[in-house]
């Protein structure tokens, strides 16, 4: 195999080489030859020692890899060991040149160069003789000449010149004969002597071929040790005078040409023998490069297909927007607002715009990550609220498909370390992408999202820190003796650093194991999971890059046999609140303490045997997760799977409560007081909180959580009412109704019932648990006392403030009285009387800014570029009445300046306006309009003197809040 690979690499790299053979003295034979652009291999099956089975075979060869394929055809062996060129090459150290035929069926004439290989065999290189002949007679044919070439060793003629003629070589004598069309001899033209003379002159002969005279020049020739004889035939007429005048020059040029050919051939042979190993090394590197090139081509093809798909999606979205705009125009023209479909059309337009924006953001994020320009934005945020907001965002989408999207409280560790510092936006992007894919590719079942906190291990901490500082890794490798002291210093510096592990687990079709690694590559989609869903294939690639940017890793967790779906898990590192030390025992959270800062929820290690929770929820997985969580924090839970089982379950609980109350009725109140003293409610985390409403007099509390979609509401409410009837006075109960968006008729509900919007997780779960007395819940009133009113808790109570949306409070000052929409004076437009200059080259952008400004009551002055805005400001300031004027009488209350514009961009226009204002002692607020949330463009505008910036498209509430703050402050 080593001989075969070496011969194939030589055949692939040496120019003009058409045949290469290795012939061993023991009969081992292997050769490659080219025939009709196909490479074949000829080899022996054994050595001479096995004479009976000694055969030759011919088999096709792959031109790229050199591997044999196809059927091996048996061929009779040749006695090459006893051939002349083999014997001569074996005995000659400088090699041996000869003329032979190729191994294939074509029997092409070859120039064979054979060299001995350390006395074990020979290597023979075959060059097509026709290529050499064509090179020699290229110029001769231009003058209508002919060229004859023959070997002196065996007299074989290698090239015949004039058509229908034949040259015969016998020793130094050359005979020319005329032939008929069927190659029969007609007559002999002449018999010449070809030999070299001492005076270095050649003999010219004039012969007549087919009634045309030719000047024949005949001479011996030696090429690479091969004795040859050539005869040059040139037409006598028209050329004889030129030849006679320049005979010496022509002969010298011919000899130089032949000498160059000889030197070239010898050089090639020398380079082949001397540089064989180097050529083999280069061939190996070339093969590796070819494999890398093929891989790059595959990636490039995937990328091209992804961009083609994205381009189609963009065109479809834009076409949808244009079509909906036309529909809206037609609807408006009808002037029938009662039957108008404009709201529905605008909703579809918004959906198309969101899809288009998502595709563009994916492509831009990929480009930014590949360029290494993606950076983290550190800010403090509530991780628990972020998780709840993301899950709430996709819960309605899953509900439409029959998929329950669940936020698993897990071990409750995130509740203790909820306040963290990190990149909130990128974490939300990661979770949203994973959750969106999970909901998209899950047709039934559920999607569970969970997160837990743990102490950073030494290995994960080093990996996370080394991703941000590669020099730390080198110091750790080469300074082992200082490892302990450095680890202590690192621990002190990152005392509040925690590792958070996130999971998104679905019950979809799942990703095949062999394709789990490729899903994180850009522009790759798994067809088995797509289910007709189209996309760019960029989402998971961006997710992996963002996770690694945050110091973590992402992967797919193997599931148990028989489990469906895919479970993505990734980790990230965040700085926690200084009040929450990671050195605390995280495992103790399940049993000792649990606190949710948003609801003031408290738990205590002593269990109240009288409090129970009954769950009747439509989703079995949600019921299982809630039951496990409540058990971990010491709550006794009953799970009812179907609404038909609700009434029997309540009857069993009621019976146990009444029996327990009857058996404990004889106990004194002192024992109750002593029991209360043994289990103080202020035992949580060393706090001193004491409930102001004692639980004395109640021996049991039942909290019933019912999903209104599990069955007929009338039958369920009848079972609850029957449970409450004849319940002991020392026992009480409350019902929490999990309602959908349609809402319940609250007037028909008992006064103690609580209505909570689905889904039950996060803050709504903690609000529900907080109703239990041992968790700080108020005791229900006794019969005849004033009762609480029905309370309805929606998801908007916890979401609105966490998203960082605009505040609804009015912004007022001594010099500024701008009130936001929805305030007390909502009938009056907040920007009435204000003048705003809008500079934007985009007509749509100017139209949107004008529309938003007019809606708020402002007067809009549009400009198409920065130069128009600058000139308009200068003209207004130059009217003498504004010189020395106060800020309240500025020509414009605010300027909206686009960053990129023709003629004069926003940076230059802002700088010129600021320079012009210096002469008048005024400053007009300028707000930059940009399509980016950060970057060099915003930095340039800030340096030019803007007071703030807004991202396109303009949002009315954000615009009002920003302009209010800037005008009031300036």
Helices and strands as residue ranges (DSSP letters): H 2-13, E 17-24, E 29-35, E 38-44, E 56-61, E 68-75, H 84-91, E 96-101, E 109-116, E 121-128, H 129-136, H 138-142, E 146-151, E 157-159, E 165-170, E 173-179, E 185-193, E 204-209, E 212-223, E 226-235, H 240-245, H 247-274, H 276-334, G 337-339, H 342-370, E 379-382, H 383-401, E 403-408, H 413-416, E 419-422, H 424-440, E 445-455, H 458-468, H 470-478, G 480-482, H 483-493, E 497-506, G 513-515, G 518-520, H 527-530, H 539-549, E 554-557, E 567-576, G 586-590, E 595-596, E 601-602, E 611-616, H 620-632, E 636-639, G 643-645, H 646-663, H 669-678, G 684-686, E 700-707, H 713-724, E 731-739, G 746-748, E 754-757, H 763-769, G 773-775, E 791-793, H 796-799, E 811-812, E 817-818, E 835-839, H 843-855, E 859-863, H 866-877, G 880-882, G 887-889, E 894-898, H 906-917, E 926-930, H 936-944, E 948-951, H 956-969
